[in-house]
Amino acid sequence: MLEHLKQRIEQALQVISGAVLSTCGRAGLQAGHFPCEYHSERLYLLVQPALDLLENLSEPTGVLVTSPVWQ
């Protein structure tokens, strides 16, 4: 059963080329749409270095990643 769920998750992640990354931390609530790629059970997002969102990512914090493709 878990293998079936893993396959569905991989399929959902492989079809997107961009996602919204939301964080909350010292810089407040931040969100932005970034290009992304899925490889080997990891989702990589390309975040520009000048954004306040990076300040939130530099400390332990929760993040939320969403895409209009996912349901």
N, C-alpha and C positions, 0 to 999 in steps of 0.2 A: 504493500500500500504506500509506504513512504517513497519508494522509487517512482511510482506513478506521479505523486505530488511534486517530486523533484524535477521530473521531466516537464511538467506543466509550468513550473516556475522558470525553468531554463528557456522554454519556448516564449514565455511572456517577456523575458528580459532580452532575448536575442532580436526581437522585432523592433525595438525602439532605438532611435538615434539621438534622442534628447529627453531630459527629464527635469522636473522641478525639484530643487534641493532647498529645504527649509531648515533653519537652525534657530536656536534661541540661546543667548548667552550674554557676555559683557557688552557686545555691540547691539543688544536688543534682538528683536525678532527680525530675521533676514530671510529672504527667499529670492531665488533666481532660476531661470531656465538655462541649462547647460548641455552641451553635447556630451554623449556618453557612449560607452561600449561595454559589452559583457564578454568576459573571458574567464574560464576556469573557476566558475562559481563566485566571481567577483564582478561588481558593477563599478566601472571607473568613470568619473565625471571630470571634465576639464573646466576648472574654476580659475578665473582670471586673478592674478596675484594682487591687484589693487582693490579688491572688494572687502567691505567690512565683514562679509560672511566668513572670510578666512580667519578673522579674529575669533569668531565663535568656534571654528573648527580647531583652533590651536589649543583649546582646553577640552577636558572631558565634557561632552554634552550629547544630548540626544539629537538625532536628525530624522527628517522625514523625506522620503523620495517618492514622488508621484509622477504619473504619466497619464495623459488622456486615453492612451491605448488600453491601459489596465482597467479591468472591471471587477 
